[in-house]
């Protein structure tokens, strides 16, 4: 009987690109047991292929817009051009910046401060500075830059009918889920494609965008460092990322046996 476990990256599996040793060992044991491991993230496909390929069998990227298992594409929903242009105008009207991600490159529009912020955070990723949208590659997600929490609130108000923002405070950026697709719709589709029963699916997360993943998974585990809303919706709250949260959550559900380092 197949099981699948879905891990968010930032704040759940890793801090930037650092994966705790206990999580590395726990995931290795999980895969050796025959469990299918997916990373389910707001990051784009090129980022996860470069930095997290060794930790999973498959990936849900761009907050649920694109999913693949090895070289097999399971789910592919780029954002419509009209919606991208609406988002661009809304964010710029509020004074913020916006960076669009395809599966290869990134494209920024906004002021120089926002460009510098994203450039320093994505040092190994090509970023093109655009003052307008043009034909590029298919776009699967975008992040926003804001100068203050007041500006963030204004952007959230403009985008709330078609987006969910996941702020990275205290950093002045947020990743964005663009409806009607999210981590949950992708998780459900992946499980159906791979014939995994919902009760045999498990999701680990820490942020607001993981609420979508929790909606569809059979069992939900919030990290000890998760936002309060996610903890309230979780079946189990494990310890924080730096206190063996992944290891302890998997042991709690009997997916791996207890172990020491």
N, C-alpha and C positions, 0 to 999 in steps of 0.2 A: 504494500500500500504506500503510494508516494506521498511525501510531505514536502512543503516548500516554506522557506523562511525568507522574508523580505526585510532588508536593512536600509534605513536612511544612512547617508554618509555623515554630513557635518553635524557634530554634536551627539551622534549616535555611534557610528562605527569609527569615526576618526575626528581628530582635531586638526584642521587643515589636511595634511596628508599623513599624519602620524596615527597609526592604528595601534592601540595598546597590545602588548605581548599576549595578555590573557585572551583577548578577542581573536588574535591571529590563530592561536592554538585551538580555541573553541570552534572557530569556523572550519579549520582543517578537520577536526574530529567530526563535525557535522556533515561535511561533504564525504568523508570516508564512510559514514553510516548510510550513505545513499540519499541523503536529503538534498533537494535542489535548492541552491542558494542564489537569491537575487539581490542586487543592490537596487534600491528604489529612491531616486534622488532628483533634485532640481537641476543638477549639473547636466551639461550636454554630453553627447556621446564621445566626442574626441577627448574630453577630460577624463572620463571614466576608463576609456581604453588605455590611456597613457599611464594612469596612476593607480587604478584599482582592479585591473584585469585579473590579478592573481587571487583575488578574494571571493570571486563569485562565478557561477556558471552562466548567469544572464544578468541583464541590466534593464531597468526601467529608467529612462532619462527624461529631462526637460519637464519635470513635474507631471509625468504621465502622458506625454505626447509621442514618445518613441520607445520601443522596447525590442531587445534582441537577445537571442540565446546562441552563443558562439557566433556563427556567421548567418544565422537564420533570423530574419526580421519577423517579429511577432505582432507588431503594432506600430502604425506609422500615420500620424495625424499632424502635419505641419499647420501653423496658424495661418488663417486666411489673410491675404494682403490688405483687405479693407479694415480688418480688425487691428492689424499692425499699425496702420496709418492712424486709426482712431486713438490707439494707445500712445503713439508718438506725440500726437497733438495734445492729448490730455496731460501727459507728463510735462511737456515743455510749457504748456499754459500755466502750470503750477510752479514753474521755476526749476524743476528737477532735470535730471538726465536719464537716458535710457540706453541700454546696451542689448542688442539682439544677438541670439546665438543660433547658428546652424549646427550641423554635425561636424563642420571643419573649422570655420572662422567665426569671428565676432565683429559686430558693427555698432559703433557708438554715435549717438547724437546728443548734444547738450553742451554745457560749458567745459572749459579746460580743467576745472577742478575735478569734475566727475570723471573725465577721461583719465586724468592722472591717477585717481583712486582705483579705477578698474584696471588700468595698465599695471599698477604695482601689485594688484591681487592676482592678475593673470599673466605673469611674466613669461610663460612659455606658450602663450596662445596668441595667434595673430589677431590684432584688433585694428580695424579700419575706422577712421573718423569720418562720419557722414553727416552732412547738414540736412539730408533728405533721404527718404527710402528710395532705393533703386533696385533693379533686378539683381539679386544675388543668388545664393543657394536657398533652399527651403529653410524657413525659420521655425524653430520649435519652442523657443522660450525667450524670455527677456528678464533682465534685472533692472531695477531703478536706483538712481542716486538722488539723495535729498540733502539739503543743507541744514535742516532742523527738524525736530519732531513735529512742529507746527506744519511745516511743509509736507512731511510724511502724511499727516492726518488729512491734509487737503488733497494729496494725490490719492489716498485711499478712498476719499469721498467721490472723486471723479471716476475711479476705476471699479468701484464696488459692484456694479451691475454685471460685470463680465470678467472680473479678476479677483483672486485672493492673494493678498500680499503677506509674505513671511519675512518680517524685518530681521536684520542681523545685528541689532543694537548690542553694544554701543557703536558699531560701525554704521555709517550712514548709507547703507544699501539694503535692498530687499529683493529676494527672488519672487517670482510671480507664477501662480497657477492661472492658466487662461481657460475658462470654461468653454465648452461643456466637458472637457477632458481633464482628468486629474490623476493623482497617484492611485486612487481607488478604482477608477474605471479601467486603468491599465492592469492593476493587480487582478481584478476580476477576469479580464479578457485573457491574461496569461494563464491563470488557473484553468479556465475553460479549455484553452488550446492544448495545454499539457495534461488535461484530464486529472486535475488535482482537486479533490473534494474540499469545499470551503472549510470544513472542520479541521482539515489537515494543513491549513495555511496560517502562518504566524507573521506578525509585523512588529518591528522595533522602530521607534521614532522618538523625537524630542521636540519638534516644532509644530507651528500652526498648520502647515501644509500636510503634516502627517495625520491630521484628523480625517482627511479624505481616504488615506490608506486604512486607517482603523475602521472606517465605515464598511469596508468590504472583506477584511481578513477575518478568519474564524477566531483567532486569538490575538490580543493586542497587548504589547508590552511597552510601557513608557519608561524612558530612562529617568534616573533620579534627578538629572539636571533638566528635565523637560519643562515646558511651559505648563502652568497650572491647568489650563483647559484640556490638555492632552492627558495629564495624569487623571483627571476626573473621568475621562472616557475609557481609560485603560482597564483591562481585566487584571493586570498585574503591573506594579511599579517596581522596577528593579533598582539596583544601585546606580550611581552616576558612571559616566563613561570612564573616568579615571579610577573608579573603585570596582572594576571588573563587572560592569553592568551587563555586557553581552554574555559573558560566561555565566553569571548568576541567573539571568533570565532563561537561558537555554537549559540549565540544570533544573530550574524550577519546574519546567514543563516536561522534564524527562527526555529531552531531545539529545542530550549528551550526558555521560556520567560525570560525577564530581572529579576534579583533578587539581593537582598542585603544579606550580611552575618550577 
